[in-house]
Structures are given as structure tokens and as C-alpha cells.
Amino acid sequence: MTNIRVLIADDQMMVRQGFTVLLNAEPGIEVVGQAVDGLDAVAKVAELTPDVVLMDIRMPRLGGIEATRRIMEPPGAAVKVLVLTTFDLDEYVYEALRAGASGFLLKDASAADLARAVRVVAAGDALLAPNITKRLIVEFSRLSGTARAPLKERVGDLTERESEVLSLIAQGLSNAEIAEALVVAEQTVKSHVSRILVKLGLRDRTQAAVFAYETGLVRPSGQ
């Protein structure tokens, strides 16, 4: 099986080297390069074509959020970005996901959690640190009140079942968990997810979750 190719973008050498050692020790994962800032990360992605970029938020010359936006801008971009930071502030989480990141993890995560995060986003799933998720949902809910009308109109393009699946995606459920909740085959859920992404013009499950919260389709419990 082909290794998951990882690029590490962080302005601290010790962080880059530490993550490199941890990930290279994991089966099926290979660190193919390091970047010292956002501009370097954009260039290295074009040069090395990694599967996953571990992206720091605060870096000189170009920060991680703008670097993510540039990396994910080309249509059909296949690389996944996993944002790593010591800051668990809502604005960073929200902006990173809006920029196209597939996941968000704090730097104090264990080696096992880091490796799992790389595998999760490489497989096309969304990944959020558990201690961030609740605040993120509240932030999305607050911002959904200002959702643009065109976004809300696009929800009407979905069938009732597709809207249901989208809501469950936004709540963090995997395809298998959605299948169990709806009592359908997992392949059926995958078909629904594919149609949702096509109808809404979205790239992946993370963008789908952002869309669901921005339009108010999903709100925190009790609201």
C-alpha cells in the first residue's frame, strides 16, 4: 500500500523535526518535506505533491491560513491540510476551515492522535480536536444568522434525505455512523454524500459541515 506523503510547515525547527521523527515511525506514513513558512509551504506543495500538509497557523512572511487558501485554490486540488496550532481560538478554527483545511489539531496532541489525524484527513474525512468542537459549533451558529441568501437557497436543491445526511456530517458522524443512524447501507450514504458535494459545489466533508452551519441547517442543541 502506498504511504501517505506528508509535508510539515512550521517556522520552528524543533517542531518540524519532532513531527518528522514521530510520523516517520508510523507505518504507512512518510514525511517527504518540510517548509519554514507559508510561502515555502505553497512552493513545496507544488514541488512535492504531498497528500497531507501539517500547517502551523502563525508563521513569518505568510501565515498558515492564507497559505492554506492558496494551496486549496486550484480546482481539483487533491492535497489535504491539517492545521496545527497552540491556539484554540474560534477565529483561527473558523478561518482555517473556510480556507479549505480538512482538520484542526492542537500541538499538544499525542503522537498517536497526530498519526490518526493524518490518516483521517488523508481518507477524506474531517478532523477537529474534541476540545475545540463545541466552541466551533457555537461560532458557526452565531455566524449562520448572517448567512447569505444564495447559500440558503442552495439548501433547497437537496432532497429531504440529503439534508438529513448533511446535518449528520456536520455533527461529525462518519459514513458508517450515518448508515447506522438512518438504517441504510454505508454505500448508500457514500452516494448521498457524493451527490450533496456535487449539488452544493463543495470540495469535501469539511466544506459540507461549514456550509451546514453557515446556512443554519445545523445548530447547537438547545438553540
Phi and psi in degrees as GROMACS dihedral restraints (atoms count N, CA, C in turn):
[ dihedral_restraints ]
;  ai    aj    ak    al  type     phi  dphi    fc
    3     4     5     6     1   -69.4    20    10
    4     5     6     7     1   136.6    20    10
    6     7     8     9     1   -67.6    20    10
    7     8     9    10     1   151.0    20    10
    9    10    11    12     1   -78.0    20    10
   10    11    12    13     1   120.5    20    10
   12    13    14    15     1   -89.0    20    10
   13    14    15    16     1   126.1    20    10
   15    16    17    18     1  -121.5    20    10
   16    17    18    19     1   136.9    20    10
   18    19    20    21     1  -112.6    20    10
   19    20    21    22     1   132.6    20    10
   21    22    23    24     1  -107.5    20    10
   22    23    24    25     1   120.0    20    10
   24    25    26    27     1  -114.4    20    10
   25    26    27    28     1   110.6    20    10
   27    28    29    30     1  -160.2    20    10
   28    29    30    31     1   140.8    20    10
   30    31    32    33     1   -81.2    20    10
   31    32    33    34     1    -6.3    20    10
   33    34    35    36     1   -99.8    20    10
   34    35    36    37     1   119.5    20    10
   36    37    38    39     1   -59.3    20    10
   37    38    39    40     1   -40.1    20    10
   39    40    41    42     1   -63.8    20    10
   40    41    42    43     1   -36.5    20    10
   42    43    44    45     1   -66.0    20    10
   43    44    45    46     1   -47.2    20    10
   45    46    47    48     1   -60.0    20    10
   46    47    48    49     1   -46.6    20    10
   48    49    50    51     1   -67.6    20    10
   49    50    51    52     1   -39.3    20    10
   51    52    53    54     1   -63.2    20    10
   52    53    54    55     1   -46.8    20    10
   54    55    56    57     1   -64.4    20    10
   55    56    57    58     1   -36.0    20    10
   57    58    59    60     1   -61.7    20    10
   58    59    60    61     1   -47.6    20    10
   60    61    62    63     1   -61.8    20    10
   61    62    63    64     1   -45.6    20    10
   63    64    65    66     1   -62.3    20    10
   64    65    66    67     1   -46.1    20    10
   66    67    68    69     1   -76.2    20    10
   67    68    69    70     1   -35.7    20    10
   69    70    71    72     1   -67.0    20    10
   70    71    72    73     1   -19.4    20    10
   72    73    74    75     1   -80.9    20    10
   73    74    75    76     1    -9.9    20    10
   75    76    77    78     1   -90.4    20    10
   76    77    78    79     1   134.2    20    10
   78    79    80    81     1   -64.6    20    10
   79    80    81    82     1   137.0    20    10
   81    82    83    84     1    82.5    20    10
   82    83    84    85     1     5.7    20    10
   84    85    86    87     1  -127.4    20    10
   85    86    87    88     1   135.2    20    10
   87    88    89    90     1  -135.9    20    10
   88    89    90    91     1   124.2    20    10
   90    91    92    93     1   -82.1    20    10
   91    92    93    94     1   117.2    20    10
   93    94    95    96     1  -100.5    20    10
   94    95    96    97     1    -8.2    20    10
   96    97    98    99     1  -177.5    20    10
   97    98    99   100     1   168.4    20    10
   99   100   101   102     1  -132.6    20    10
  100   101   102   103     1   146.9    20    10
  102   103   104   105     1  -126.7    20    10
  103   104   105   106     1   141.8    20    10
  105   106   107   108     1   -93.6    20    10
  106   107   108   109     1   -12.4    20    10
  108   109   110   111     1  -162.9    20    10
  109   110   111   112     1  -177.5    20    10
  111   112   113   114     1   -64.1    20    10
  112   113   114   115     1   -42.2    20    10
  114   115   116   117     1   -62.6    20    10
  115   116   117   118     1   -41.6    20    10
  117   118   119   120     1   -63.1    20    10
  118   119   120   121     1   -38.6    20    10
  120   121   122   123     1   -62.9    20    10
  121   122   123   124     1   -44.5    20    10
  123   124   125   126     1   -60.4    20    10
  124   125   126   127     1   -43.5    20    10
  126   127   128   129     1   -67.1    20    10
  127   128   129   130     1   -41.7    20    10
  129   130   131   132     1   -69.0    20    10
  130   131   132   133     1   -33.2    20    10
  132   133   134   135     1   -62.3    20    10
  133   134   135   136     1   -44.2    20    10
  135   136   137   138     1   -64.6    20    10
  136   137   138   139     1   -35.2    20    10
  138   139   140   141     1   -79.6    20    10
  139   140   141   142     1   -42.2    20    10
  141   142   143   144     1  -103.3    20    10
  142   143   144   145     1   -12.9    20    10
  144   145   146   147     1    42.6    20    10
  145   146   147   148     1    61.9    20    10
  147   148   149   150     1   -72.5    20    10
  148   149   150   151     1   163.8    20    10
  150   151   152   153     1   -84.5    20    10
  151   152   153   154     1   -36.1    20    10
  153   154   155   156     1  -136.0    20    10
  154   155   156   157     1   137.4    20    10
  156   157   158   159     1  -112.6    20    10
  157   158   159   160     1   125.4    20    10
  159   160   161   162     1   -88.5    20    10
  160   161   162   163     1   112.4    20    10
  162   163   164   165     1  -114.9    20    10
  163   164   165   166     1   119.6    20    10
  165   166   167   168     1   -72.7    20    10
  166   167   168   169     1   152.2    20    10
  168   169   170   171     1   -81.1    20    10
  169   170   171   172     1   -53.2    20    10
  171   172   173   174     1   -98.5    20    10
  172   173   174   175     1   110.3    20    10
  174   175   176   177     1  -141.9    20    10
  175   176   177   178     1   154.1    20    10
  177   178   179   180     1   -70.4    20    10
  178   179   180   181     1   162.9    20    10
  180   181   182   183     1    67.0    20    10
  181   182   183   184     1   -53.8    20    10
  183   184   185   186     1  -149.0    20    10
  184   185   186   187     1   123.4    20    10
  186   187   188   189     1   -74.0    20    10
  187   188   189   190     1   169.2    20    10
  189   190   191   192     1   -65.9    20    10
  190   191   192   193     1   -32.8    20    10
  192   193   194   195     1   -69.1    20    10
  193   194   195   196     1   -46.7    20    10
  195   196   197   198     1   -67.7    20    10
  196   197   198   199     1   -36.9    20    10
  198   199   200   201     1   -61.8    20    10
  199   200   201   202     1   -42.0    20    10
  201   202   203   204     1   -60.9    20    10
  202   203   204   205     1   -44.3    20    10
  204   205   206   207     1   -59.6    20    10
  205   206   207   208     1   -42.5    20    10
  207   208   209   210     1   -68.8    20    10
  208   209   210   211     1   -38.4    20    10
  210   211   212   213     1   -67.5    20    10
  211   212   213   214     1   -37.9    20    10
  213   214   215   216     1   -89.3    20    10
  214   215   216   217     1    -3.8    20    10
  216   217   218   219     1   -66.7    20    10
  217   218   219   220     1   -41.9    20    10
  219   220   221   222     1   -60.6    20    10
  220   221   222   223     1   134.7    20    10
  222   223   224   225     1   -58.0    20    10
  223   224   225   226     1   135.0    20    10
  225   226   227   228     1    79.8    20    10
  226   227   228   229     1    13.0    20    10
  228   229   230   231     1   -56.7    20    10
  229   230   231   232     1   125.5    20    10
  231   232   233   234     1   -94.3    20    10
  232   233   234   235     1   -18.6    20    10
  234   235   236   237     1   -68.5    20    10
  235   236   237   238     1   148.5    20    10
  237   238   239   240     1  -111.8    20    10
  238   239   240   241     1   142.3    20    10
  240   241   242   243     1  -112.7    20    10
  241   242   243   244     1   127.0    20    10
  243   244   245   246     1  -112.6    20    10
  244   245   246   247     1   112.6    20    10
  246   247   248   249     1   -81.9    20    10
  247   248   249   250     1   130.2    20    10
  249   250   251   252     1  -117.9    20    10
  250   251   252   253     1   131.1    20    10
  252   253   254   255     1  -156.5    20    10
  253   254   255   256     1   159.9    20    10
  255   256   257   258     1   -90.2    20    10
  256   257   258   259     1    -6.5    20    10
  258   259   260   261     1  -105.1    20    10
  259   260   261   262     1   124.5    20    10
  261   262   263   264     1  -105.4    20    10
  262   263   264   265     1    39.4    20    10
  264   265   266   267     1   -81.2    20    10
  265   266   267   268     1   140.5    20    10
  267   268   269   270     1   -54.4    20    10
  268   269   270   271     1   -41.7    20    10
  270   271   272   273     1   -61.4    20    10
  271   272   273   274     1   -35.7    20    10
  273   274   275   276     1   -70.1    20    10
  274   275   276   277     1   -43.6    20    10
  276   277   278   279     1   -60.7    20    10
  277   278   279   280     1   -51.7    20    10
  279   280   281   282     1   -60.3    20    10
  280   281   282   283     1   -49.4    20    10
  282   283   284   285     1   -66.2    20    10
  283   284   285   286     1   -35.4    20    10
  285   286   287   288     1   -64.6    20    10
  286   287   288   289     1   -42.5    20    10
  288   289   290   291     1   -68.9    20    10
  289   290   291   292     1   -39.3    20    10
  291   292   293   294     1   -62.9    20    10
  292   293   294   295     1   -32.6    20    10
  294   295   296   297     1   -74.0    20    10
  295   296   297   298     1   -14.6    20    10
  297   298   299   300     1   118.9    20    10
  298   299   300   301     1     3.8    20    10
  300   301   302   303     1   -64.8    20    10
  301   302   303   304     1   145.7    20    10
  303   304   305   306     1   -95.1    20    10
  304   305   306   307     1   -12.3    20    10
  306   307   308   309     1  -161.6    20    10
  307   308   309   310     1   170.0    20    10
  309   310   311   312     1  -149.5    20    10
  310   311   312   313     1   121.9    20    10
  312   313   314   315     1  -140.1    20    10
  313   314   315   316     1   138.1    20    10
  315   316   317   318     1   -75.8    20    10
  316   317   318   319     1   150.3    20    10
  318   319   320   321     1   -68.7    20    10
  319   320   321   322     1   -15.2    20    10
  321   322   323   324     1   -86.2    20    10
  322   323   324   325     1     9.9    20    10
  324   325   326   327     1   -64.9    20    10
  325   326   327   328     1   152.0    20    10
  327   328   329   330     1   -71.6    20    10
  328   329   330   331     1   164.9    20    10
  330   331   332   333     1   -59.2    20    10
  331   332   333   334     1   -39.1    20    10
  333   334   335   336     1   -65.3    20    10
  334   335   336   337     1   -41.3    20    10
  336   337   338   339     1   -66.3    20    10
  337   338   339   340     1   -38.5    20    10
  339   340   341   342     1   -62.7    20    10
  340   341   342   343     1   -47.6    20    10
  342   343   344   345     1   -63.3    20    10
  343   344   345   346     1   -41.2    20    10
  345   346   347   348     1   -63.0    20    10
  346   347   348   349     1   -41.5    20    10
  348   349   350   351     1   -60.7    20    10
  349   350   351   352     1   -43.1    20    10
  351   352   353   354     1   -60.9    20    10
  352   353   354   355     1   -43.7    20    10
  354   355   356   357     1   -66.9    20    10
  355   356   357   358     1   -38.9    20    10
  357   358   359   360     1   -64.4    20    10
  358   359   360   361     1   -49.3    20    10
  360   361   362   363     1   -71.8    20    10
  361   362   363   364     1   -31.8    20    10
  363   364   365   366     1   -63.8    20    10
  364   365   366   367     1   -31.1    20    10
  366   367   368   369     1   -80.7    20    10
  367   368   369   370     1    -5.0    20    10
  369   370   371   372     1    97.1    20    10
  370   371   372   373     1     7.9    20    10
  372   373   374   375     1   -95.8    20    10
  373   374   375   376     1   163.7    20    10
  375   376   377   378     1   -89.6    20    10
  376   377   378   379     1   151.4    20    10
  378   379   380   381     1  -139.7    20    10
  379   380   381   382     1   121.3    20    10
  381   382   383   384     1  -129.6    20    10
  382   383   384   385     1   138.0    20    10
  384   385   386   387     1   -60.4    20    10
  385   386   387   388     1   132.9    20    10
  387   388   389   390     1   -54.3    20    10
  388   389   390   391     1   -37.3    20    10
  390   391   392   393     1   -76.1    20    10
  391   392   393   394     1    -4.0    20    10
  393   394   395   396     1  -102.2    20    10
  394   395   396   397     1   -28.3    20    10
  396   397   398   399     1   -55.8    20    10
  397   398   399   400     1   -44.7    20    10
  399   400   401   402     1   -62.0    20    10
  400   401   402   403     1   -46.9    20    10
  402   403   404   405     1   -64.1    20    10
  403   404   405   406     1   -36.9    20    10
  405   406   407   408     1   -62.1    20    10
  406   407   408   409     1   -44.2    20    10
  408   409   410   411     1   -60.8    20    10
  409   410   411   412     1   -43.1    20    10
  411   412   413   414     1   -62.2    20    10
  412   413   414   415     1   -41.3    20    10
  414   415   416   417     1   -63.6    20    10
  415   416   417   418     1   -46.4    20    10
  417   418   419   420     1   -59.7    20    10
  418   419   420   421     1   -41.3    20    10
  420   421   422   423     1   -63.2    20    10
  421   422   423   424     1   -41.6    20    10
  423   424   425   426     1   -63.1    20    10
  424   425   426   427     1   -42.5    20    10
  426   427   428   429     1   -75.2    20    10
  427   428   429   430     1   -21.9    20    10
  429   430   431   432     1   -64.6    20    10
  430   431   432   433     1   -22.0    20    10
  432   433   434   435     1   -65.7    20    10
  433   434   435   436     1   -19.2    20    10
  435   436   437   438     1  -109.0    20    10
  436   437   438   439     1    18.3    20    10
  438   439   440   441     1   -58.8    20    10
  439   440   441   442     1   139.9    20    10
  441   442   443   444     1   -70.5    20    10
  442   443   444   445     1   146.0    20    10
  444   445   446   447     1   -55.1    20    10
  445   446   447   448     1   -43.1    20    10
  447   448   449   450     1   -57.0    20    10
  448   449   450   451     1   -35.1    20    10
  450   451   452   453     1   -63.5    20    10
  451   452   453   454     1   -46.3    20    10
  453   454   455   456     1   -64.4    20    10
  454   455   456   457     1   -34.7    20    10
  456   457   458   459     1   -66.3    20    10
  457   458   459   460     1   -33.1    20    10
  459   460   461   462     1   -66.9    20    10
  460   461   462   463     1   -26.6    20    10
  462   463   464   465     1   -60.6    20    10
  463   464   465   466     1   -32.7    20    10
  465   466   467   468     1   -65.7    20    10
  466   467   468   469     1   -15.2    20    10
  468   469   470   471     1   -76.1    20    10
  469   470   471   472     1   -14.5    20    10
  471   472   473   474     1   -87.4    20    10
  472   473   474   475     1   147.6    20    10
  474   475   476   477     1   -74.0    20    10
  475   476   477   478     1   169.4    20    10
  477   478   479   480     1   -60.2    20    10
  478   479   480   481     1   -42.6    20    10
  480   481   482   483     1   -67.4    20    10
  481   482   483   484     1   -38.6    20    10
  483   484   485   486     1   -65.1    20    10
  484   485   486   487     1   -38.9    20    10
  486   487   488   489     1   -62.7    20    10
  487   488   489   490     1   -38.7    20    10
  489   490   491   492     1   -64.2    20    10
  490   491   492   493     1   -44.3    20    10
  492   493   494   495     1   -63.8    20    10
  493   494   495   496     1   -41.8    20    10
  495   496   497   498     1   -61.1    20    10
  496   497   498   499     1   -40.9    20    10
  498   499   500   501     1   -61.6    20    10
  499   500   501   502     1   -40.7    20    10
  501   502   503   504     1   -70.9    20    10
  502   503   504   505     1   -35.4    20    10
  504   505   506   507     1   -59.3    20    10
  505   506   507   508     1   -45.8    20    10
  507   508   509   510     1   -65.1    20    10
  508   509   510   511     1   -24.2    20    10
  510   511   512   513     1   -84.9    20    10
  511   512   513   514     1     0.5    20    10
  513   514   515   516     1    93.2    20    10
  514   515   516   517     1    11.1    20    10
  516   517   518   519     1   -79.5    20    10
  517   518   519   520     1   144.0    20    10
  519   520   521   522     1   -80.5    20    10
  520   521   522   523     1   171.3    20    10
  522   523   524   525     1   -58.6    20    10
  523   524   525   526     1   -41.4    20    10
  525   526   527   528     1   -63.8    20    10
  526   527   528   529     1   -40.8    20    10
  528   529   530   531     1   -69.1    20    10
  529   530   531   532     1   -37.4    20    10
  531   532   533   534     1   -65.4    20    10
  532   533   534   535     1   -42.6    20    10
  534   535   536   537     1   -59.4    20    10
  535   536   537   538     1   -42.0    20    10
  537   538   539   540     1   -65.4    20    10
  538   539   540   541     1   -41.9    20    10
  540   541   542   543     1   -66.0    20    10
  541   542   543   544     1   -36.0    20    10
  543   544   545   546     1   -96.3    20    10
  544   545   546   547     1    -4.6    20    10
  546   547   548   549     1    57.6    20    10
  547   548   549   550     1    53.4    20    10
  549   550   551   552     1  -135.7    20    10
  550   551   552   553     1   171.7    20    10
  552   553   554   555     1   -73.4    20    10
  553   554   555   556     1   148.4    20    10
  555   556   557   558     1   -61.3    20    10
  556   557   558   559     1   -34.7    20    10
  558   559   560   561     1   -62.9    20    10
  559   560   561   562     1   -34.2    20    10
  561   562   563   564     1   -64.4    20    10
  562   563   564   565     1   -41.2    20    10
  564   565   566   567     1   -63.1    20    10
  565   566   567   568     1   -43.1    20    10
  567   568   569   570     1   -59.0    20    10
  568   569   570   571     1   -39.0    20    10
  570   571   572   573     1   -65.4    20    10
  571   572   573   574     1   -42.0    20    10
  573   574   575   576     1   -61.0    20    10
  574   575   576   577     1   -45.6    20    10
  576   577   578   579     1   -60.5    20    10
  577   578   579   580     1   -44.2    20    10
  579   580   581   582     1   -61.1    20    10
  580   581   582   583     1   -43.0    20    10
  582   583   584   585     1   -67.0    20    10
  583   584   585   586     1   -37.8    20    10
  585   586   587   588     1   -60.3    20    10
  586   587   588   589     1   -47.2    20    10
  588   589   590   591     1   -62.8    20    10
  589   590   591   592     1   -40.4    20    10
  591   592   593   594     1   -67.6    20    10
  592   593   594   595     1   -47.6    20    10
  594   595   596   597     1   -62.0    20    10
  595   596   597   598     1   -38.1    20    10
  597   598   599   600     1   -92.6    20    10
  598   599   600   601     1    -5.1    20    10
  600   601   602   603     1    66.5    20    10
  601   602   603   604     1    38.6    20    10
  603   604   605   606     1  -106.7    20    10
  604   605   606   607     1   155.9    20    10
  606   607   608   609     1   -84.7    20    10
  607   608   609   610     1   -40.9    20    10
  609   610   611   612     1  -157.4    20    10
  610   611   612   613     1  -175.8    20    10
  612   613   614   615     1   -64.2    20    10
  613   614   615   616     1   -33.2    20    10
  615   616   617   618     1   -64.8    20    10
  616   617   618   619     1   -45.7    20    10
  618   619   620   621     1   -61.8    20    10
  619   620   621   622     1   -35.8    20    10
  621   622   623   624     1   -63.2    20    10
  622   623   624   625     1   -41.4    20    10
  624   625   626   627     1   -65.3    20    10
  625   626   627   628     1   -42.9    20    10
  627   628   629   630     1   -59.4    20    10
  628   629   630   631     1   -45.6    20    10
  630   631   632   633     1   -59.4    20    10
  631   632   633   634     1   -44.6    20    10
  633   634   635   636     1   -61.0    20    10
  634   635   636   637     1   -40.1    20    10
  636   637   638   639     1   -76.0    20    10
  637   638   639   640     1   -39.0    20    10
  639   640   641   642     1   -64.4    20    10
  640   641   642   643     1   -34.9    20    10
  642   643   644   645     1   -85.7    20    10
  643   644   645   646     1    -6.5    20    10
  645   646   647   648     1    82.6    20    10
  646   647   648   649     1     7.8    20    10
  648   649   650   651     1   -62.8    20    10
  649   650   651   652     1   -33.5    20    10
  651   652   653   654     1  -122.5    20    10
  652   653   654   655     1   135.5    20    10
  654   655   656   657     1  -132.6    20    10
  655   656   657   658     1   156.8    20    10
  657   658   659   660     1   -59.1    20    10
  658   659   660   661     1   149.3    20    10
  660   661   662   663     1   -60.4    20    10
  661   662   663   664     1   141.9    20    10
  663   664   665   666     1    92.2    20    10
  664   665   666   667     1    -5.8    20    10
